[in-house]
């Protein structure tokens, strides 16, 4: 029965192809020992090459020696190459951080990938089964994982790591080992309640099945399958959005904020994650969301705010106007600038890489006054030419429209939460030495359009 189910899993997910060269992770526990025997039973049919890999974590010296001896003995009996390595997982955990179990997992895969190169292998097989799936989903749920984590362990990951036993239960594996006289050892650490995963397996799951839902494990498996399909759909949509939006530029990437804002929130998070991955950012292997993704998502909720964030690994995110950039270096210093504007036409400000469009128009009161934060409509008769655009200077003051008096531009920036790095990049429109408009934010009270206005000057930052 187990063999048939494993074969269905292999065929459905296309886990094996003829000529595959597999690194088989074998710990001496019943799961991996059964996996080894099942794959050995398929060796001729799929023309497989199997390399048995056993890592000694250095945590249980007496047990570890017995486990290594058993795996070596069984490999020799089956005529398969055996690879062994001792690794100080505790020291690795202290150096790298994370839990001891997570450090052990990372150490195993470092070993497996080393063997892939040594043997020119193309796949890694592990003994994860249906009960592991249930524990993983529940574990991630308690940690606050999103959809990507709650879909659980994948039958095949990155086309390389396969789990042929993922759809069979632990009791089926143990029964198969007994029926086929497959030797195995019990890892004593799996019985210690100091680990959260062990407590889930030994205490919480049995309690739920006894008191609340007898078919809890099956329900959770079905739920993970649904979530996996929905995650695949959202991932596909996010991938298409990234192809449309994201552009490479100068060692970084960029996208239009307006395009990002038009996406569903579920897609927005995926776009952020994929953008970060394009910048060689590594996602969490357990499917949980890294804090940077949620932090960026929250900060990008404000359509008018400029921002600069330093992320991990010397990665910076900037948002200015309608452009969001990810790059490896922080914002450069903006030098003082001052540009004279034409009475009609376009001017370029190289220091901030922005164009300014100036147009004079008749005014009949029918046009919207506040169409965009990047556009100012001004009473032309109150202006003194030539107009200039420059950036902020210490001591600058103006009279914000709708406010009872003048205030320092610095205080205005502070009140509107404009970050310091952004202030030198904001152009100020100057007429006769007076600040007419803080571009993107507010015009001066004395230059606003009124019912008496006959002609307006339209100034747009592009």
Secondary structure by P-SEA (a helix, b strand, c coil): caaaaaaaaaaaaccccccccccccccccaaaaaaaaaaaaaccccbbbbbbbbbcccccaaaaaaaaaaaaaaaaaabbbbbbbbbaaaaaaaaccccaaaaaaaaaaaaaaaaaaaaccccccccccaaaaaaaaaaaaaaccccccccccccccccccccccccccaaaaaaaaaaabbbbbbcccccccccaaaaaaccaaaaaaaccccaaaaaaaaaaaaaaaaaaaaaaaaaaaaaacccccccbbbbbaaaaaaccaaaaaaaaaaaaaaacccccccccccaaaaaaaaaaccccccccccccccbbbbbcccbbbbcccccccccbbbbbbccbbbbbbccccbbbbbbbbbbcccccccccccccccccccccccbbbbccccbbbbbcccccbbbbaaaaaaaacccccccccbbbbbccccccccccccccccccccccccbbbbbbcc
